[in-house]
Amino acid sequence: MKIQRHDFVMEQGVSKSIVLEYNKEIAANDLFAVVRSNAVDEEIVAKFDVVKIENTDEAVTSTFKLTLDGDISPGRYVYDVFSYTADKPKSKLLKGYILVKASVSDRGRDRGNTGV
């Protein structure tokens, strides 16, 4: 199975959710979704909250909502979603890049603007 790729942009301080549809039966606690500074870095910057939701497509076996808290510093990150079995990664399901932009209120301060 080819690993799916999905890149996205989010604003700092605003949580972001994505929906993952999977063609096999799997429990939410068997998924591990993390954000790291780069692909070879072992340090985890953040974790996605994974919740199984009701399928909206009959062809899909399992559907999950992955939510990432917006409390991440602005920058470019990588993320991976793995299925785990017996505390070991079984397969990587999804990967991609996340661009976290500074919040609108912070952007004005960086240029000396007061917004007034």
N, CA, C and O atoms as a MOPAC input file, in Angstrom:
PM7 MOZYME 1SCF
protein

 N      0.83400 1    -1.17700 1     0.00000 1
 C      0.00000 1     0.00000 1     0.00000 1
 C      0.88500 1     1.24900 1     0.00000 1
 O      1.83000 1     1.35400 1     0.78100 1
 N      0.56600 1     2.17800 1    -0.87700 1
 C      1.31400 1     3.42100 1    -0.96700 1
 C      0.89800 1     4.35200 1     0.17000 1
 O     -0.28900 1     4.49300 1     0.46600 1
 N      1.87800 1     4.98000 1     0.79900 1
 C      1.61700 1     5.92800 1     1.88900 1
 C      1.01200 1     7.19200 1     1.28800 1
 O      1.57900 1     7.78300 1     0.36900 1
 N     -0.12600 1     7.59800 1     1.80300 1
 C     -0.79200 1     8.80900 1     1.33300 1
 C     -0.07000 1    10.03400 1     1.87500 1
 O      0.52000 1     9.99300 1     2.95400 1
 N     -0.12200 1    11.11800 1     1.12100 1
 C      0.52500 1    12.35800 1     1.53300 1
 C     -0.49700 1    13.48600 1     1.48700 1
 O     -1.26400 1    13.61900 1     0.53400 1
 N     -0.48400 1    14.29300 1     2.54400 1
 C     -1.38300 1    15.43800 1     2.62300 1
 C     -0.65100 1    16.55400 1     3.36000 1
 O     -0.30400 1    16.39700 1     4.53100 1
 N     -0.41400 1    17.66600 1     2.69500 1
 C      0.23300 1    18.82700 1     3.29400 1
 C     -0.84500 1    19.85200 1     3.62000 1
 O     -1.84900 1    19.95200 1     2.91400 1
 N     -0.63600 1    20.61600 1     4.69500 1
 C     -1.60500 1    21.65500 1     5.01700 1
 C     -0.96100 1    22.81100 1     5.75900 1
 O      0.14700 1    22.70800 1     6.28500 1
 N     -1.69900 1    23.92400 1     5.78400 1
 C     -1.27900 1    25.14800 1     6.45900 1
 C     -2.24300 1    25.38300 1     7.61100 1
 O     -3.44700 1    25.16500 1     7.47600 1
 N     -1.71900 1    25.82200 1     8.73200 1
 C     -2.57100 1    26.17800 1     9.86400 1
 C     -2.03400 1    27.44200 1    10.52000 1
 O     -0.86500 1    27.79300 1    10.36100 1
 N     -2.90200 1    28.11600 1    11.25600 1
 C     -2.51000 1    29.32900 1    11.96900 1
 C     -2.17100 1    28.96900 1    13.41400 1
 O     -2.87200 1    28.17900 1    14.04600 1
 N     -1.10400 1    29.54700 1    13.92000 1
 C     -0.71400 1    29.32100 1    15.30400 1
 C     -1.86400 1    29.72500 1    16.22700 1
 O     -2.46900 1    30.78200 1    16.04800 1
 N     -2.15700 1    28.88800 1    17.20200 1
 C     -3.20900 1    29.17400 1    18.15700 1
 C     -4.57800 1    28.67600 1    17.74600 1
 O     -5.52800 1    28.76300 1    18.52400 1
 N     -4.69500 1    28.15200 1    16.52500 1
 C     -5.97400 1    27.64100 1    16.02700 1
 C     -5.80400 1    26.15100 1    15.73600 1
 O     -4.94000 1    25.76700 1    14.94800 1
 N     -6.61800 1    25.31700 1    16.36400 1
 C     -6.48600 1    23.88000 1    16.13300 1
 C     -6.90300 1    23.53800 1    14.70700 1
 O     -7.66900 1    24.26500 1    14.07400 1
 N     -6.38200 1    22.41900 1    14.21900 1
 C     -6.63700 1    21.97100 1    12.84700 1
 C     -7.05300 1    20.50800 1    12.90300 1
 O     -6.43800 1    19.71100 1    13.61200 1
 N     -8.09700 1    20.15600 1    12.15800 1
 C     -8.55600 1    18.76700 1    12.09900 1
 C     -8.52700 1    18.25800 1    10.67200 1
 O     -8.81300 1    18.99300 1     9.72600 1
 N     -8.17400 1    16.98600 1    10.53200 1
 C     -8.24600 1    16.31900 1     9.24100 1
 C     -8.98000 1    15.00000 1     9.45500 1
 O     -8.97100 1    14.44400 1    10.55300 1
 N     -9.60900 1    14.51100 1     8.40200 1
 C    -10.33500 1    13.24300 1     8.46900 1
 C     -9.53000 1    12.20500 1     7.70600 1
 O     -9.10800 1    12.43900 1     6.57400 1
 N     -9.32100 1    11.05800 1     8.33600 1
 C     -8.58600 1     9.95300 1     7.74000 1
 C     -9.53700 1     8.78300 1     7.56300 1
 O    -10.13200 1     8.30700 1     8.53000 1
 N     -9.68100 1     8.32200 1     6.33100 1
 C    -10.50800 1     7.15100 1     6.04300 1
 C     -9.57300 1     5.98800 1     5.75000 1
 O     -8.59600 1     6.13000 1     5.01500 1
 N     -9.88700 1     4.82400 1     6.34200 1
 C     -9.01200 1     3.66800 1     6.22500 1
 C     -9.84200 1     2.46400 1     5.83100 1
 O    -10.97200 1     2.30900 1     6.29400 1
 N     -9.29100 1     1.60700 1     4.97600 1
 C    -10.06200 1     0.50000 1     4.44200 1
 C     -9.98200 1    -0.79000 1     5.27100 1
 O    -10.37500 1    -1.85600 1     4.79700 1
 N     -9.47700 1    -0.69400 1     6.49500 1
 C     -9.42400 1    -1.84700 1     7.39900 1
 C     -9.99700 1    -1.43700 1     8.74600 1
 O    -10.00900 1    -0.25600 1     9.09400 1
 N    -10.46800 1    -2.41500 1     9.49700 1
 C    -10.97700 1    -2.13500 1    10.83900 1
 C     -9.78800 1    -1.91400 1    11.76700 1
 O     -8.89700 1    -2.75800 1    11.86600 1
 N     -9.78900 1    -0.77900 1    12.44000 1
 C     -8.70500 1    -0.42800 1    13.35100 1
 C     -9.27900 1     0.47500 1    14.44800 1
 O    -10.19100 1     1.26300 1    14.19400 1
 N     -8.75000 1     0.35900 1    15.64700 1
 C     -9.19600 1     1.17100 1    16.78200 1
 C     -8.41800 1     2.48200 1    16.81700 1
 O     -7.28400 1     2.55100 1    16.34300 1
 N     -9.02800 1     3.51500 1    17.37800 1
 C     -8.37800 1     4.82800 1    17.47300 1
 C     -7.08600 1     4.75900 1    18.27200 1
 O     -6.11700 1     5.44100 1    17.93700 1
 N     -7.05800 1     3.94500 1    19.32400 1
 C     -5.83300 1     3.87000 1    20.13600 1
 C     -4.72600 1     3.05800 1    19.45900 1
 O     -3.63000 1     2.93800 1    20.00700 1
 N     -4.99800 1     2.49900 1    18.27700 1
 C     -3.95600 1     1.82500 1    17.49800 1
 C     -3.31000 1     2.76400 1    16.48500 1
 O     -2.43200 1     2.35500 1    15.72500 1
 N     -3.74400 1     4.01800 1    16.47700 1
 C     -3.12900 1     5.02200 1    15.60500 1
 C     -2.25500 1     5.95600 1    16.42900 1
 O     -2.60500 1     6.33000 1    17.54800 1
 N     -1.12400 1     6.32200 1    15.86600 1
 C     -0.17100 1     7.21100 1    16.51600 1
 C      0.16400 1     8.29000 1    15.49900 1
 O      0.74700 1     7.99500 1    14.45600 1
 N     -0.19400 1     9.52600 1    15.78400 1
 C      0.00000 1    10.63000 1    14.84800 1
 C      0.80500 1    11.72500 1    15.53000 1
 O      0.36600 1    12.29100 1    16.53100 1
 N      1.98400 1    12.02700 1    14.98900 1
 C      2.89400 1    12.96900 1    15.63400 1
 C      3.45500 1    13.99000 1    14.65900 1
 O      3.49500 1    13.77600 1    13.44700 1
 N      3.88700 1    15.11000 1    15.23100 1
 C      4.53200 1    16.19900 1    14.49000 1
 C      5.96900 1    16.28200 1    14.98400 1
 O      6.24000 1    16.22900 1    16.18300 1
 N      6.89600 1    16.41500 1    14.01300 1
 C      8.31000 1    16.55800 1    14.34700 1
 C      8.90300 1    17.70900 1    13.53100 1
 O      8.32200 1    18.13900 1    12.53500 1
 N     10.05000 1    18.19500 1    13.95800 1
 C     10.69500 1    19.30600 1    13.23700 1
 C     11.16500 1    18.88400 1    11.85000 1
 O     11.06100 1    19.66000 1    10.90000 1
 N     11.68100 1    17.66500 1    11.72500 1
 C     12.07700 1    17.14000 1    10.41600 1
 C     11.92900 1    15.62000 1    10.42800 1
 O     11.72300 1    15.02300 1    11.48400 1
 N     12.03100 1    15.00600 1     9.27600 1
 C     11.71600 1    13.58400 1     9.12900 1
 C     12.63300 1    12.66100 1     9.92700 1
 O     12.19800 1    11.58000 1    10.32600 1
 N     13.87000 1    13.04100 1    10.17000 1
 C     14.79300 1    12.15700 1    10.89000 1
 C     14.87300 1    12.48100 1    12.38500 1
 O     15.56900 1    11.79500 1    13.13300 1
 N     14.16600 1    13.51700 1    12.81500 1
 C     14.17900 1    13.92300 1    14.21600 1
 C     13.29700 1    12.97900 1    15.03800 1
 O     12.16300 1    12.69500 1    14.65100 1
 N     13.81100 1    12.50000 1    16.15800 1
 C     13.02700 1    11.61800 1    17.02100 1
 C     12.20500 1    12.39300 1    18.05000 1
 O     11.27300 1    11.84500 1    18.64000 1
 N     12.54400 1    13.66100 1    18.26700 1
 C     11.81600 1    14.47800 1    19.23800 1
 C     10.45300 1    14.87500 1    18.67700 1
 O     10.34800 1    15.38300 1    17.56100 1
 N      9.42200 1    14.63600 1    19.46700 1
 C      8.05500 1    14.93700 1    19.06100 1
 C      7.70000 1    16.35700 1    19.47800 1
 O      7.83400 1    16.71200 1    20.64900 1
 N      7.24800 1    17.17400 1    18.52600 1
 C      6.82800 1    18.54400 1    18.78200 1
 C      5.39900 1    18.56200 1    19.32500 1
 O      5.08600 1    19.32000 1    20.24300 1
 N      4.53700 1    17.72100 1    18.75100 1
 C      3.12400 1    17.66000 1    19.15800 1
 C      2.53300 1    16.32300 1    18.71900 1
 O      3.07600 1    15.63600 1    17.85400 1
 N      1.40600 1    15.97300 1    19.33900 1
 C      0.65800 1    14.77400 1    18.95400 1
 C     -0.74600 1    15.17200 1    18.54300 1
 O     -1.33500 1    16.09600 1    19.10400 1
 N     -1.27100 1    14.46600 1    17.56200 1
 C     -2.66400 1    14.63500 1    17.17400 1
 C     -3.54500 1    13.87600 1    18.15900 1
 O     -3.16800 1    12.80800 1    18.64200 1
 N     -4.70900 1    14.42500 1    18.45300 1
 C     -5.74400 1    13.71500 1    19.18700 1
 C     -6.51800 1    12.90800 1    18.13900 1
 O     -7.01000 1    13.47300 1    17.16300 1
 N     -6.62800 1    11.58800 1    18.33700 1
 C     -7.27000 1    10.71100 1    17.35900 1
 C     -8.58300 1    10.19600 1    17.92400 1
 O     -8.61200 1     9.60600 1    19.00400 1
 N     -9.68500 1    10.42200 1    17.18400 1
 C    -11.01100 1     9.98000 1    17.60200 1
 C    -11.65900 1     9.25500 1    16.43000 1
 O    -11.66700 1     9.75400 1    15.30400 1
 N    -12.19700 1     8.08300 1    16.70200 1
 C    -12.91800 1     7.35500 1    15.65800 1
 C    -14.29900 1     7.97500 1    15.52000 1
 O    -14.97900 1     8.22000 1    16.51700 1
 N    -14.71400 1     8.22900 1    14.27500 1
 C    -16.02500 1     8.82300 1    14.02800 1
 C    -16.83000 1     7.90000 1    13.10500 1
 O    -16.29600 1     6.95400 1    12.52500 1
 N    -18.09100 1     8.19300 1    12.99000 1
 C    -18.97700 1     7.37500 1    12.15700 1
 C    -18.61700 1     7.53800 1    10.68400 1
 O    -18.35800 1     8.64600 1    10.21400 1
 N    -18.60600 1     6.42000 1     9.96600 1
 C    -18.30700 1     6.45200 1     8.53100 1
 C    -19.43500 1     7.14100 1     7.77700 1
 O    -20.61100 1     6.95800 1     8.09200 1
 N    -19.06600 1     7.92400 1     6.79000 1
 C    -20.06800 1     8.54600 1     5.92100 1
 C    -20.07600 1     7.89500 1     4.54300 1
 O    -20.94800 1     8.17600 1     3.72100 1
 N    -19.10600 1     7.02700 1     4.29800 1
 C    -18.98600 1     6.34000 1     3.01900 1
 C    -19.02800 1     4.83400 1     3.27000 1
 O    -18.25200 1     4.31600 1     4.07300 1
 N    -19.92100 1     4.13800 1     2.59400 1
 C    -20.06300 1     2.69200 1     2.79300 1
 C    -18.81200 1     1.92700 1     2.38000 1
 O    -18.57900 1     0.82600 1     2.88000 1
 N    -18.01000 1     2.47400 1     1.49100 1
 C    -16.81000 1     1.79300 1     1.01900 1
 C    -15.64500 1     1.89200 1     2.00100 1
 O    -14.61900 1     1.23700 1     1.81900 1
 N    -15.80000 1     2.70700 1     3.03600 1
 C    -14.73500 1     2.91800 1     4.02200 1
 C    -15.02900 1     2.10600 1     5.26800 1
 O    -16.16500 1     2.08200 1     5.74200 1
 N    -14.01100 1     1.43800 1     5.80600 1
 C    -14.19500 1     0.60400 1     6.99400 1
 C    -14.05400 1     1.40300 1     8.28200 1
 O    -14.85800 1     1.23600 1     9.19900 1
 N    -13.04300 1     2.27100 1     8.36800 1
 C    -12.79300 1     3.06100 1     9.57600 1
 C    -12.53800 1     4.51600 1     9.20500 1
 O    -11.82700 1     4.80900 1     8.24400 1
 N    -13.12900 1     5.42500 1     9.98100 1
 C    -12.93500 1     6.85400 1     9.75100 1
 C    -12.50400 1     7.50100 1    11.06200 1
 O    -13.06400 1     7.21900 1    12.12200 1
 N    -11.50200 1     8.37200 1    10.97500 1
 C    -10.95000 1     9.02100 1    12.16300 1
 C    -10.85100 1    10.52200 1    11.95500 1
 O    -10.61800 1    11.00000 1    10.84400 1
 N    -11.03100 1    11.24900 1    13.03700 1
 C    -10.79000 1    12.69100 1    13.04200 1
 C     -9.51000 1    12.90600 1    13.82700 1
 O     -9.42900 1    12.54600 1    15.00100 1
 N     -8.50600 1    13.49600 1    13.18000 1
 C     -7.23000 1    13.79800 1    13.81200 1
 C     -7.18600 1    15.30400 1    14.04700 1
 O     -7.29400 1    16.08400 1    13.10100 1
 N     -7.02900 1    15.71300 1    15.30300 1
 C     -7.02500 1    17.12800 1    15.64300 1
 C     -5.67900 1    17.49300 1    16.25300 1
 O     -5.17700 1    16.82000 1    17.15400 1
 N     -5.11400 1    18.56700 1    15.74200 1
 C     -3.83600 1    19.06800 1    16.22500 1
 C     -4.07700 1    20.39400 1    16.92900 1
 O     -4.63200 1    21.32200 1    16.34100 1
 N     -3.66700 1    20.48100 1    18.17100 1
 C     -3.78200 1    21.71400 1    18.94100 1
 C     -2.93900 1    22.78700 1    18.25900 1
 O     -1.87500 1    22.48300 1    17.72000 1
 N     -3.38700 1    24.00600 1    18.27400 1
 C     -2.69100 1    25.09600 1    17.59500 1
 C     -1.52500 1    25.67700 1    18.35900 1
 O     -0.94900 1    26.67700 1    17.93300 1
 N     -1.16200 1    25.07800 1    19.47400 1
 C     -0.09800 1    25.61400 1    20.31600 1
 C      1.28100 1    25.14600 1    19.83700 1
 O      2.02300 1    24.50200 1    20.57800 1
 N      1.60700 1    25.48100 1    18.59200 1
 C      2.89300 1    25.12800 1    17.99100 1
 C      3.50900 1    26.41500 1    17.45800 1
 O      2.80900 1    27.25400 1    16.89100 1
 N      4.79900 1    26.56900 1    17.63500 1
 C      5.50000 1    27.75800 1    17.13800 1
 C      5.43400 1    27.81700 1    15.61900 1
 O      5.42100 1    26.77700 1    14.96200 1
 N      5.39400 1    29.01300 1    15.05600 1
 C      5.39300 1    29.13100 1    13.59800 1
 C      6.62100 1    28.44100 1    13.00200 1
 O      7.70800 1    28.48000 1    13.57800 1
 N      6.43400 1    27.81900 1    11.85700 1
 C      7.51700 1    27.11600 1    11.18200 1
 C      6.98500 1    26.00000 1    10.30700 1
 O      5.77400 1    25.82900 1    10.16100 1
 N      7.90300 1    25.24200 1     9.72700 1
 C      7.55800 1    24.11600 1     8.85600 1
 C      7.89200 1    22.82700 1     9.59400 1
 O      8.98400 1    22.68100 1    10.14200 1
 N      6.95100 1    21.90000 1     9.60400 1
 C      7.09200 1    20.63700 1    10.32200 1
 C      6.68100 1    19.47400 1     9.42600 1
 O      6.06500 1    19.66600 1     8.37800 1
 N      7.03200 1    18.27400 1     9.85500 1
 C      6.55700 1    17.05500 1     9.20000 1
 C      5.64600 1    16.32700 1    10.17900 1
 O      5.78700 1    16.46300 1    11.39400 1
 N      4.71000 1    15.55300 1     9.63400 1
 C      3.88600 1    14.71900 1    10.49900 1
 C      3.72800 1    13.34000 1     9.86900 1
 O      3.83800 1    13.17900 1     8.65300 1
 N      3.47100 1    12.36000 1    10.70900 1
 C      3.27100 1    10.98600 1    10.28300 1
 C      2.13100 1    10.39500 1    11.07900 1
 O      1.94000 1    10.72500 1    12.25000 1
 N      1.36200 1     9.50700 1    10.43300 1
 C      0.31300 1     8.75200 1    11.10500 1
 C      0.64500 1     7.27400 1    10.90000 1
 O      0.72100 1     6.79800 1     9.76700 1
 N      0.84000 1     6.55800 1    12.00500 1
 C      1.18900 1     5.14500 1    11.98100 1
 C      0.07000 1     4.31600 1    12.58900 1
 O     -0.66100 1     4.78700 1    13.46000 1
 N     -0.06000 1     3.07500 1    12.12300 1
 C     -0.86800 1     2.10400 1    12.85500 1
 C      0.11100 1     1.28200 1    13.68900 1
 O      1.18700 1     0.90800 1    13.22200 1
 N     -0.27700 1     1.01300 1    14.91000 1
 C      0.57800 1     0.29800 1    15.85500 1
 C     -0.03800 1    -1.04300 1    16.22400 1
 O     -1.25900 1    -1.17400 1    16.31500 1
 N      0.81700 1    -2.03400 1    16.43500 1
 C      0.41300 1    -3.33100 1    16.94300 1
 C      1.44000 1    -3.74600 1    17.98600 1
 O      2.64200 1    -3.75600 1    17.71700 1
 N      0.96600 1    -4.08700 1    19.17000 1
 C      1.86300 1    -4.53500 1    20.25000 1
 C      3.01000 1    -3.55300 1    20.47800 1
 O      4.16900 1    -3.95800 1    20.57200 1
 N      2.68400 1    -2.26200 1    20.56700 1
 C      3.65300 1    -1.19700 1    20.85100 1
 C      4.75100 1    -1.04000 1    19.79900 1
 O      5.80600 1    -0.47600 1    20.08900 1
 N      4.51300 1    -1.53200 1    18.58800 1
 C      5.46200 1    -1.35900 1    17.48900 1
 C      4.71700 1    -0.81200 1    16.27700 1
 O      3.57100 1    -1.18900 1    16.03000 1
 N      5.35700 1     0.07200 1    15.52200 1
 C      4.68100 1     0.55200 1    14.31500 1
 C      4.49100 1    -0.58400 1    13.31700 1
 O      5.42700 1    -1.32600 1    13.01700 1
 N      3.27000 1    -0.71100 1    12.80900 1
 C      2.95700 1    -1.74600 1    11.82200 1
 C      3.08300 1    -1.18200 1    10.41100 1
 O      3.68900 1    -1.79900 1     9.53400 1
 N      2.50200 1     0.00400 1    10.20400 1
 C      2.59900 1     0.63800 1     8.89100 1
 C      2.33800 1     2.13500 1     9.00800 1
 O      1.65000 1     2.59300 1     9.92000 1
 N      2.90200 1     2.88500 1     8.06800 1
 C      2.65400 1     4.32500 1     8.01000 1
 C      1.48400 1     4.53000 1     7.05700 1
 O      1.50200 1     4.03900 1     5.92800 1
 N      0.46700 1     5.25800 1     7.51400 1
 C     -0.73800 1     5.46800 1     6.72700 1
 C     -0.74100 1     6.80400 1     5.99700 1
 O     -1.24700 1     6.90700 1     4.87900 1
 N     -0.17600 1     7.82300 1     6.63200 1
 C     -0.27800 1     9.17900 1     6.11500 1
 C      0.94600 1     9.96300 1     6.53700 1
 O      1.47900 1     9.75500 1     7.62700 1
 N      1.39000 1    10.86000 1     5.68100 1
 C      2.51700 1    11.73000 1     6.01900 1
 C      2.32900 1    13.05000 1     5.30000 1
 O      1.51400 1    13.16800 1     4.38400 1
 N      3.09500 1    14.04000 1     5.73000 1
 C      3.02300 1    15.32000 1     5.04600 1
 C      3.75200 1    16.41200 1     5.78200 1
 O      4.41300 1    16.18100 1     6.79500 1
 N      3.61900 1    17.59800 1     5.25500 1
 C      4.21200 1    18.79200 1     5.85400 1
 C      3.11700 1    19.68800 1     6.40100 1
 O      2.00800 1    19.74400 1     5.86900 1
 N      3.44900 1    20.38300 1     7.47000 1
 C      2.55500 1    21.36300 1     8.07000 1
 C      3.30000 1    22.69300 1     8.10500 1
 O      4.42500 1    22.77100 1     8.59800 1
 N      2.67600 1    23.72000 1     7.58800 1
 C      3.21700 1    25.06100 1     7.69900 1
 C      2.36700 1    25.79000 1     8.72300 1
 O      1.17600 1    26.01600 1     8.50500 1
 N      2.98600 1    26.16100 1     9.84900 1
 C      2.28200 1    26.89100 1    10.90300 1
 C      2.64000 1    28.36100 1    10.74500 1
 O      3.79800 1    28.75600 1    10.88300 1
 N      1.61500 1    29.16700 1    10.45000 1
 C      1.81300 1    30.60800 1    10.28700 1
 C      1.54000 1    31.31600 1    11.60200 1
 O      0.73500 1    30.85600 1    12.41200 1
 N      2.22000 1    32.44300 1    11.80900 1
 C      1.97900 1    33.25600 1    13.00100 1
 C      0.54400 1    33.74500 1    12.98600 1
 O     -0.02500 1    33.97400 1    11.91900 1
 N     -0.03900 1    33.90500 1    14.15200 1
 C     -1.41000 1    34.39400 1    14.22500 1
 C     -1.47200 1    35.81600 1    13.68100 1
 O     -0.46800 1    36.52800 1    13.67400 1
 N     -2.63500 1    36.22000 1    13.23300 1
 C     -2.81600 1    37.55500 1    12.64900 1
 C     -2.40400 1    38.63400 1    13.64100 1
 O     -1.76600 1    39.61200 1    13.25000 1
 N     -2.74900 1    38.48000 1    14.90500 1
 C     -2.42000 1    39.50600 1    15.89600 1
 C     -0.91100 1    39.61200 1    16.11400 1
 O     -0.41000 1    40.69100 1    16.43400 1
 N     -0.17600 1    38.50100 1    15.94500 1
 C      1.27500 1    38.52600 1    16.11600 1
 C      1.99400 1    39.13000 1    14.91600 1
 O      3.07300 1    39.70200 1    15.07200 1
 N      1.42600 1    39.01500 1    13.73500 1
 C      2.08500 1    39.52600 1    12.53400 1
 C      2.23300 1    41.03400 1    12.57400 1
 O      3.25700 1    41.55400 1    12.12900 1
 N      1.24900 1    41.75600 1    13.09000 1
 C      1.32700 1    43.20600 1    13.17100 1
 C      2.40600 1    43.66300 1    14.12000 1
 O      3.07500 1    44.66400 1    13.86400 1
 N      2.58500 1    42.94600 1    15.21200 1
 C      3.60400 1    43.29600 1    16.19400 1
 C      4.99800 1    43.16000 1    15.63800 1
 O      5.88400 1    43.93800 1    15.99300 1
 N      5.21600 1    42.18000 1    14.76400 1
 C      6.54500 1    41.94800 1    14.21700 1
 C      7.03600 1    43.12200 1    13.38700 1
 O      8.24400 1    43.34200 1    13.29500 1
 N      6.12500 1    43.88800 1    12.77500 1
 C      6.51100 1    45.02400 1    11.93600 1
 C      6.41500 1    46.34300 1    12.67900 1
 O      6.58400 1    47.40600 1    12.08200 1
 N      6.14900 1    46.28600 1    13.95500 1
 C      6.04600 1    47.50900 1    14.72300 1
 C      4.66100 1    48.13600 1    14.66900 1
 O      4.45100 1    49.20300 1    15.24700 1
 N      3.71600 1    47.50300 1    13.99400 1
 C      2.35500 1    48.03500 1    13.93000 1
 C      1.63900 1    47.75800 1    15.23700 1
 O      1.84700 1    46.72000 1    15.86500 1
 N      0.81700 1    48.66900 1    15.63100 1
 C      0.03400 1    48.46300 1    16.84000 1
 C     -1.37400 1    48.02800 1    16.49100 1
 O     -2.12800 1    47.61300 1    17.37000 1
 N     -1.74500 1    48.11800 1    15.21200 1
 C     -3.06900 1    47.74800 1    14.77700 1
 C     -4.11600 1    48.79000 1    15.09900 1
 O     -5.31000 1    48.54400 1    14.93300 1
 N     -3.68100 1    49.95300 1    15.55800 1
 C     -4.61400 1    51.01000 1    15.90500 1
 C     -4.59000 1    52.06500 1    14.83400 1
 O     -5.31100 1    53.05800 1    14.93000 1

